[in-house]
Each structure stands twice: as C-alpha cells, then as structure tokens.
Amino acid sequence: AVAAAAAALLGSGPAALRETDSLEVLKKLLGNLAKSPGEAKFRRIRVGNAKISKALSCPGAEALLLAVGFQRGDDSLEVPQSCADGQVAVAAQAALRALGVREPFLLAGQ
C-alpha cells in the first residue's frame, strides 16, 4: 500500500508536487513520526490546516499517510495509540524511502 500510494503521489508530476508542496510537507510529517513515533503531536495531523489540506490534495498523499497507519477522523488524521511506536516508525521510514529519502536522514534523530 505504501509503494502504490507513493507511486501515485510521485506520478502527479513535478508541477503538481511543487504547487501543493506535497513532498516537502509529507517528508516533514513522516520524518517527525519516524524519529519520535511516541510523541502524540506527531501522531495527529489537523487536516483543516491550510498547508496540510493543500498538500493532501495531491493524488496519493492522503493514501500514503493512511498506509503508514493514520486513520481518518472528523478533522484529523491520527495514528491510534494501539499502534506500537516501533511499528509506526518502521512504516514511516518505508514511506520516506518510497519517496526517495535516504536512510541517514531517518537515523539523524536517533
């Protein structure tokens, strides 16, 4: 699911990705989650935030977060507390790799 969502996102083309800032926003969100999966502030994304909403408008963006373990709520995407921190970190790292982020970035905070 991660690979398919990443492929859909990257297939949107450079113009759409640049216009929506999807890659940068997702890399930031996933990077924070990979480094600190136990921190509640990184396990919840307010979809009403203008920058987040714009980034998620790109095809595959929300699907990528859902594949990592986020679940859709009324006004947010949230990783349930029932998901183990290690499992969440591994999923976020897999998503970052699918987006072309190199490993040293992932390990920098550990």
Secondary structure, DSSP 8 states (H G I E B T S, - for coil): -HHHHHHHHHTT-HHHHHHHTHHHHHHHHHHHHHH-TT-GGGSEEETTSHHHHHHHTSTTHHHHHHHHT-EE-SSEEE--TTS-HHHHHHHHHHHHHHTT--HHHHHTT-
